[in-house]
Amino acid sequence: MALSGNDIENFRIVKNSHKKHGYQYCVVVKFREGNSIIRRIPDMYATPGTNTIHDEQPAYTQKVYQAAAILVQRLFIDGSLKSIGCKYRSCRQAMSAFETERNRDHHGNSFKEFFGDMPLSDVPDSVDKFIEWLCEKYHNNEATVSKKAWSASAMFRWLIKTKQWNSKNPFHNCLDGFKFAPRKRLKSIIEPSEYEKLKEVMRADRYKELRIVTGIMFYTGMRPSEASEVEANNIDPERLTLTYLRTKRKNKTPDWRRIPIPRQLLMLLINEDRTDGKVVRCGKSGIEQQMREAVKECQIGGLTMKTFRKDFAIRARMAGASKDDLNLIQGRDEGVLEKNYTTDEWFIVHQCRPWIDRMYGDGKTVLRVVK
């Protein structure tokens, strides 16, 4: 419900940082219930060298107060003058609390970077600018921008649900009217002939780290970030298992998951002389650069590092793996993992070994990667 003039205790003019104009004047309205809101006064910027509104020339001070009064009156008329009642003093604090409370991932970082210490009440006036900033930063990539905007929207839905935001969700339908770059068609499966073509290209010495990390992903379905962190001493050649420290558990203690592997992966590491220490000895940017060059050379359109993870899932399903099996072996779906994996550390190995053998069984030829 919109408030009336009797609900206001007082209001004052303050300065707030502005990216282009240094500082902008804002009106802070305090309500009798103890809460307050802050709104930027359109086109009212602080003169360089002034500390408060009272340091301005009298004529300009009067102009600012008049603009503030008009703003408050307009907010009354359209019904948007509401007491927020939020305990978080800044956007950064609110998003951090949301991520902790709801166990969210890193997509809220962009919201924190853009809005920073700005009060939450200031967000509705800057949503379009935030989306424009995201589009510029992420090259109009609709998928990425949508994830960042959705995270901000989810935070406000949480604030509304917990009665810490009494207005509408400012990010509702926030992407309407924005045009994005055409989505790239990415591959979800690698045909055998394509994989052989890629391996042929990767025989060159400069692609050594790439053929190792893609080989790990091809045989395990791990994430690119996980495959690049594998240690040789985490691989058990007797039981054919790879033990990986699972750290993608926000606010939870990291734990280990054992992944059944085929003998071909052992041969790959032996052929590449990576039986000690860290298996992949190249950073993320180096691997990505090698991948771009190799894909360009073998001319396989839409092939990315993530394709190997998707390709593994499709081939596993064809070999008889259930959806729960894939969640277990690929470290996805916390509910399934908590229910099954943590009660038996060998559950994944026992559950998934049959179809792993069907995918890469001993009856299949084991080829040397480097001749």
ZAKOL-188876 format. One line per field, with one value per residue (C-alpha): residue in one letter; x, y, z; residue number from 1. Coordinates in Angstrom, 1 decimal. Layout:
BEGIN
finu = c(a, ...);
px = c(X, ...);
py = c(Y, ...);
pz = c(Z, ...);
lummi = c(NUM, ...);
//
This chain:
BEGIN
finu = c(m, a, l, s, g, n, d, i, e, n, f, r, i, v, k, n, s, h, k, k, h, g, y, q, y, c, v, v, v, k, f, r, e, g, n, s, i, i, r, r, i, p, d, m, y, a, t, p, g, t, n, t, i, h, d, e, q, p, a, y, t, q, k, v, y, q, a, a, a, i, l, v, q, r, l, f, i, d, g, s, l, k, s, i, g, c, k, y, r, s, c, r, q, a, m, s, a, f, e, t, e, r, n, r, d, h, h, g, n, s, f, k, e, f, f, g, d, m, p, l, s, d, v, p, d, s, v, d, k, f, i, e, w, l, c, e, k, y, h, n, n, e, a, t, v, s, k, k, a, w, s, a, s, a, m, f, r, w, l, i, k, t, k, q, w, n, s, k, n, p, f, h, n, c, l, d, g, f, k, f, a, p, r, k, r, l, k, s, i, i, e, p, s, e, y, e, k, l, k, e, v, m, r, a, d, r, y, k, e, l, r, i, v, t, g, i, m, f, y, t, g, m, r, p, s, e, a, s, e, v, e, a, n, n, i, d, p, e, r, l, t, l, t, y, l, r, t, k, r, k, n, k, t, p, d, w, r, r, i, p, i, p, r, q, l, l, m, l, l, i, n, e, d, r, t, d, g, k, v, v, r, c, g, k, s, g, i, e, q, q, m, r, e, a, v, k, e, c, q, i, g, g, l, t, m, k, t, f, r, k, d, f, a, i, r, a, r, m, a, g, a, s, k, d, d, l, n, l, i, q, g, r, d, e, g, v, l, e, k, n, y, t, t, d, e, w, f, i, v, h, q, c, r, p, w, i, d, r, m, y, g, d, g, k, t, v, l, r, v, v, k);
px = c(0.0, 1.3, 2.0, 0.5, 2.2, 1.3, 3.5, 6.6, 8.8, 11.2, 13.4, 16.8, 19.1, 22.3, 25.0, 25.5, 28.3, 27.5, 29.7, 29.7, 29.0, 30.9, 28.0, 24.3, 21.9, 19.3, 16.3, 16.1, 12.6, 12.3, 9.0, 7.5, 7.9, 11.6, 12.4, 13.5, 14.0, 16.4, 15.8, 18.1, 16.9, 16.9, 19.6, 20.6, 24.4, 26.8, 29.2, 32.8, 34.4, 31.1, 30.6, 26.9, 23.9, 24.4, 27.7, 26.0, 24.9, 21.6, 19.7, 20.9, 20.2, 16.6, 16.4, 17.5, 14.9, 12.2, 13.2, 13.2, 9.7, 8.4, 10.0, 8.3, 5.0, 5.3, 6.1, 2.9, 0.8, 2.0, 1.9, 5.6, 6.6, 6.8, 8.8, 11.3, 12.1, 15.2, 18.0, 20.7, 22.4, 23.7, 23.2, 26.4, 25.3, 21.8, 23.2, 25.9, 23.1, 21.0, 23.8, 24.6, 20.9, 19.9, 23.2, 23.5, 26.5, 28.7, 26.1, 25.4, 28.9, 27.9, 25.1, 27.5, 30.1, 27.7, 25.6, 28.2, 27.4, 24.3, 21.2, 18.6, 16.0, 18.1, 18.1, 14.7, 16.0, 19.1, 17.9, 18.1, 21.6, 22.6, 21.3, 23.1, 26.3, 25.9, 25.4, 28.5, 30.6, 29.4, 29.2, 25.4, 25.5, 21.9, 22.6, 25.1, 23.2, 20.0, 21.8, 23.1, 19.7, 17.9, 20.2, 19.3, 15.6, 15.9, 17.4, 14.4, 11.9, 13.6, 13.5, 9.8, 9.1, 10.9, 9.0, 12.2, 11.0, 7.5, 7.6, 7.5, 10.4, 12.4, 13.9, 10.6, 10.6, 13.8, 15.1, 12.1, 13.1, 16.8, 18.2, 21.0, 23.5, 22.3, 22.9, 25.7, 24.9, 27.0, 27.5, 26.1, 27.7, 31.0, 30.8, 33.5, 34.9, 35.0, 36.8, 39.4, 39.9, 40.4, 42.9, 44.8, 45.2, 46.1, 49.1, 51.1, 53.3, 51.7, 48.4, 49.7, 47.8, 44.6, 44.7, 45.2, 42.3, 39.9, 40.9, 40.0, 36.7, 35.9, 36.5, 34.9, 32.4, 34.1, 33.7, 36.6, 37.6, 37.6, 39.5, 42.3, 42.8, 43.3, 46.3, 48.0, 48.1, 44.3, 44.0, 43.9, 45.1, 44.1, 40.5, 40.3, 38.9, 39.6, 39.1, 38.2, 37.8, 34.3, 34.4, 31.4, 29.3, 28.7, 28.8, 29.4, 32.4, 34.2, 34.2, 35.5, 33.8, 35.1, 34.6, 35.0, 37.3, 38.2, 41.7, 42.1, 42.5, 45.4, 47.0, 46.5, 48.4, 51.1, 51.6, 51.8, 54.2, 51.8, 51.9, 53.1, 52.0, 49.4, 48.2, 47.3, 50.1, 48.5, 46.2, 42.6, 43.4, 46.1, 43.8, 41.0, 43.5, 44.7, 41.0, 40.2, 43.2, 42.6, 38.9, 39.8, 42.4, 40.1, 37.0, 34.5, 31.9, 30.3, 32.8, 33.8, 35.2, 31.7, 30.8, 32.8, 30.8, 27.5, 28.8, 29.7, 26.2, 24.5, 26.8, 26.3, 22.5, 22.8, 24.9, 22.2, 23.0, 20.0, 19.6, 20.5, 23.7, 24.7, 24.0, 26.2, 29.2, 29.2, 28.8, 25.4, 22.1, 23.0, 19.9, 20.8, 24.4, 23.4, 21.0, 23.3, 26.9, 27.6, 26.2, 28.7, 31.9, 32.0, 28.4, 29.2, 31.8, 29.5, 26.5, 28.2, 30.8, 28.5, 27.7, 31.2, 32.5, 29.9, 31.1, 34.9, 35.0, 38.2, 37.1, 37.6, 40.9, 43.2, 45.0, 48.2, 47.6, 51.1, 53.1);
py = c(0.0, 3.5, 5.7, 9.1, 12.3, 11.5, 8.5, 10.6, 11.7, 13.8, 13.9, 15.2, 15.7, 13.6, 13.0, 9.6, 8.6, 8.7, 7.0, 10.0, 13.1, 12.4, 12.8, 13.1, 14.5, 12.1, 12.5, 10.3, 9.9, 8.6, 7.0, 7.0, 3.2, 3.7, 2.7, 4.9, 5.0, 6.9, 8.1, 10.0, 13.4, 13.6, 15.8, 17.3, 16.8, 18.1, 20.9, 19.8, 20.8, 20.9, 18.6, 19.0, 20.6, 23.6, 24.4, 25.1, 28.5, 29.5, 29.5, 26.0, 24.7, 25.9, 24.3, 21.0, 21.1, 22.0, 19.0, 16.8, 17.9, 17.3, 13.8, 12.9, 14.2, 12.2, 9.1, 9.7, 10.0, 6.8, 4.9, 3.9, 5.7, 2.7, 1.8, -0.8, -2.1, -4.0, -4.6, -4.6, -1.2, -1.9, -4.0, -5.9, -6.9, -8.0, -10.2, -11.7, -12.6, -14.0, -16.2, -17.5, -18.1, -19.7, -21.4, -19.6, -19.6, -16.8, -15.2, -12.5, -11.1, -8.9, -7.4, -6.7, -5.3, -2.8, -1.7, -2.1, 0.1, 1.6, 1.3, -1.2, 1.5, 3.0, -0.2, 0.3, 3.4, 1.7, -1.7, -0.7, 0.7, -2.6, -4.7, -2.4, -2.8, -6.6, -6.6, -4.6, -6.7, -10.1, -9.1, -9.4, -13.0, -13.7, -16.8, -15.1, -11.8, -13.8, -15.7, -12.5, -10.8, -13.9, -13.9, -10.3, -11.1, -14.1, -12.0, -9.6, -12.4, -13.6, -10.2, -9.9, -13.4, -12.5, -9.2, -7.1, -5.5, -4.1, -3.0, -4.9, -6.9, -4.4, -7.2, -8.7, -8.8, -6.7, -8.2, -7.2, -4.9, -5.8, -7.4, -10.0, -11.6, -14.7, -17.8, -20.0, -23.5, -25.6, -29.4, -31.8, -34.9, -35.7, -38.2, -41.0, -39.6, -36.1, -37.3, -39.2, -36.0, -34.0, -36.5, -36.4, -32.6, -32.8, -35.1, -31.9, -31.2, -27.8, -29.5, -31.9, -30.3, -30.1, -33.7, -34.7, -32.6, -33.5, -37.2, -37.0, -35.4, -37.9, -40.9, -39.4, -36.7, -34.3, -30.5, -28.7, -27.1, -30.5, -32.3, -29.7, -30.2, -34.0, -35.3, -38.5, -39.9, -39.7, -42.4, -46.1, -48.3, -51.5, -50.6, -48.3, -45.3, -41.6, -39.9, -36.3, -33.7, -32.3, -28.6, -27.3, -27.2, -23.7, -23.4, -27.2, -29.2, -30.5, -34.2, -36.9, -38.7, -41.8, -42.1, -45.4, -45.0, -47.2, -48.5, -46.2, -43.3, -45.0, -45.6, -41.9, -40.8, -43.3, -42.3, -38.7, -39.4, -37.9, -40.5, -38.2, -34.8, -32.6, -34.2, -31.0, -28.5, -25.5, -22.7, -22.2, -19.5, -21.7, -24.6, -22.5, -21.0, -24.5, -25.6, -22.6, -23.3, -27.1, -26.6, -24.1, -26.5, -29.6, -27.5, -29.0, -26.3, -25.7, -27.9, -26.5, -27.9, -28.4, -30.5, -33.4, -33.4, -33.3, -36.0, -38.3, -37.9, -38.8, -41.8, -43.0, -42.9, -44.9, -47.4, -47.8, -45.1, -43.7, -40.0, -40.6, -42.4, -39.4, -37.0, -39.2, -39.6, -36.1, -34.4, -32.9, -32.7, -32.3, -34.1, -37.4, -37.1, -36.5, -39.4, -42.0, -41.0, -39.9, -43.1, -45.3, -43.9, -46.7, -46.2, -44.4, -47.0, -50.0, -48.3, -47.0, -49.6, -51.8, -49.1, -47.6, -51.1, -51.1, -47.7, -48.4, -52.2, -54.2, -55.8, -52.5, -51.6, -49.4, -47.0, -45.1, -41.3, -40.4, -42.6);
pz = c(0.0, -0.9, 2.1, 2.9, 4.0, 7.7, 7.5, 6.8, 9.7, 7.7, 4.6, 3.8, 0.8, 0.5, -2.1, -3.8, -6.1, -9.8, -12.5, -14.9, -12.9, -9.7, -7.2, -7.6, -5.0, -3.6, -1.3, 1.8, 3.1, 6.7, 7.8, 11.3, 11.5, 11.4, 7.8, 5.0, 1.3, -1.0, -4.5, -6.9, -7.9, -11.7, -13.2, -9.8, -9.5, -6.9, -7.8, -7.6, -4.3, -2.3, 0.7, 1.3, -0.4, 2.0, 0.3, -3.0, -4.2, -2.6, -5.9, -6.8, -3.3, -3.6, -7.1, -5.7, -2.8, -5.3, -7.5, -4.4, -3.5, -7.0, -6.9, -3.6, -4.9, -8.1, -6.1, -4.0, -7.1, -8.9, -5.6, -5.7, -2.5, -0.2, 2.9, 1.9, 5.4, 4.4, 6.9, 4.3, 3.8, 0.3, -2.8, -2.1, 1.4, 0.2, -2.7, -0.4, 2.2, -0.6, -1.9, 1.6, 2.6, -0.7, -1.6, -4.9, -7.3, -8.7, -11.0, -8.5, -8.7, -11.6, -9.6, -6.7, -9.1, -10.8, -7.8, -5.1, -2.0, -3.7, -1.5, -2.7, -3.1, -5.9, -8.0, -9.8, -11.5, -12.8, -14.1, -17.8, -17.3, -15.6, -18.5, -21.0, -18.9, -18.9, -22.7, -23.3, -20.8, -22.2, -25.9, -26.1, -25.2, -24.3, -22.2, -20.0, -19.6, -18.8, -16.0, -14.4, -14.6, -13.3, -10.3, -9.5, -10.0, -7.8, -5.0, -5.1, -5.1, -2.0, -0.4, -1.3, 0.2, 3.4, 3.6, 3.2, -0.1, -0.3, -3.9, -7.2, -8.4, -10.5, -12.7, -13.7, -17.6, -17.5, -20.7, -22.8, -25.6, -25.5, -28.7, -28.3, -30.7, -32.5, -30.4, -31.7, -32.5, -30.3, -30.7, -28.1, -29.5, -31.2, -34.0, -34.0, -37.3, -35.8, -32.7, -34.8, -36.9, -33.8, -32.3, -35.5, -35.3, -31.6, -32.2, -32.7, -29.7, -29.1, -28.4, -25.7, -22.8, -24.8, -25.8, -22.1, -20.7, -23.6, -23.1, -19.4, -20.3, -23.0, -20.7, -17.5, -18.4, -16.0, -16.2, -17.9, -14.6, -12.9, -15.6, -15.5, -11.8, -11.8, -9.9, -11.0, -7.5, -7.4, -10.0, -8.8, -11.7, -9.9, -9.2, -12.3, -10.4, -10.3, -6.9, -7.2, -4.5, -5.0, -3.9, -5.9, -2.7, -1.6, 2.2, 2.6, 3.5, 0.3, -0.1, -2.5, -5.2, -6.9, -10.6, -12.5, -15.5, -18.5, -19.1, -22.1, -19.7, -18.0, -21.4, -22.3, -19.2, -19.6, -23.3, -22.3, -19.4, -16.9, -14.1, -11.4, -10.1, -11.8, -15.0, -16.9, -16.7, -18.4, -17.3, -18.4, -20.9, -22.5, -22.8, -24.4, -26.9, -27.9, -28.3, -30.6, -32.7, -32.9, -33.8, -36.5, -37.9, -38.0, -39.1, -36.7, -36.2, -32.8, -30.9, -27.4, -24.2, -22.8, -25.8, -24.3, -21.1, -23.1, -25.5, -22.5, -21.1, -24.4, -25.0, -21.4, -21.8, -25.0, -23.0, -20.4, -17.8, -15.9, -15.2, -11.6, -12.7, -14.8, -11.9, -9.7, -12.0, -13.3, -9.9, -10.6, -8.7, -5.0, -3.9, -5.6, -4.4, -0.8, -0.8, -2.4, -2.6, 0.9, 2.4, 0.5, -1.0, -3.6, -4.7, -7.9, -8.9, -8.3, -9.9, -13.0, -13.8, -16.0, -18.5, -18.4, -19.5, -22.3, -23.4, -23.2, -22.5, -22.4, -25.7, -27.5, -29.0, -26.9, -29.2, -28.4, -28.5, -29.4, -31.8);
lummi = c(1, 2, 3, 4, 5, 6, 7, 8, 9, 10, 11, 12, 13, 14, 15, 16, 17, 18, 19, 20, 21, 22, 23, 24, 25, 26, 27, 28, 29, 30, 31, 32, 33, 34, 35, 36, 37, 38, 39, 40, 41, 42, 43, 44, 45, 46, 47, 48, 49, 50, 51, 52, 53, 54, 55, 56, 57, 58, 59, 60, 61, 62, 63, 64, 65, 66, 67, 68, 69, 70, 71, 72, 73, 74, 75, 76, 77, 78, 79, 80, 81, 82, 83, 84, 85, 86, 87, 88, 89, 90, 91, 92, 93, 94, 95, 96, 97, 98, 99, 100, 101, 102, 103, 104, 105, 106, 107, 108, 109, 110, 111, 112, 113, 114, 115, 116, 117, 118, 119, 120, 121, 122, 123, 124, 125, 126, 127, 128, 129, 130, 131, 132, 133, 134, 135, 136, 137, 138, 139, 140, 141, 142, 143, 144, 145, 146, 147, 148, 149, 150, 151, 152, 153, 154, 155, 156, 157, 158, 159, 160, 161, 162, 163, 164, 165, 166, 167, 168, 169, 170, 171, 172, 173, 174, 175, 176, 177, 178, 179, 180, 181, 182, 183, 184, 185, 186, 187, 188, 189, 190, 191, 192, 193, 194, 195, 196, 197, 198, 199, 200, 201, 202, 203, 204, 205, 206, 207, 208, 209, 210, 211, 212, 213, 214, 215, 216, 217, 218, 219, 220, 221, 222, 223, 224, 225, 226, 227, 228, 229, 230, 231, 232, 233, 234, 235, 236, 237, 238, 239, 240, 241, 242, 243, 244, 245, 246, 247, 248, 249, 250, 251, 252, 253, 254, 255, 256, 257, 258, 259, 260, 261, 262, 263, 264, 265, 266, 267, 268, 269, 270, 271, 272, 273, 274, 275, 276, 277, 278, 279, 280, 281, 282, 283, 284, 285, 286, 287, 288, 289, 290, 291, 292, 293, 294, 295, 296, 297, 298, 299, 300, 301, 302, 303, 304, 305, 306, 307, 308, 309, 310, 311, 312, 313, 314, 315, 316, 317, 318, 319, 320, 321, 322, 323, 324, 325, 326, 327, 328, 329, 330, 331, 332, 333, 334, 335, 336, 337, 338, 339, 340, 341, 342, 343, 344, 345, 346, 347, 348, 349, 350, 351, 352, 353, 354, 355, 356, 357, 358, 359, 360, 361, 362, 363, 364, 365, 366, 367, 368, 369, 370, 371);
//
